[in-house]
């Protein structure tokens, strides 16, 4: 019995930077698989941090307010 799974060879996953939890969408009759970029990597260096807060939730809220 098949489970509708597709195996993507490791060399393709590595080249496309696709990891577990990648984003899959369907466009017409085409399946598009995109890597999910970590939020930390995406915004790394955008804000200069002099000292990390002990309460990261409050820290993130303060950054968003700025």
Helices and strands as residue ranges (DSSP letters): H 10-16, E 23-27, E 30-34, H 39-42, H 56-65
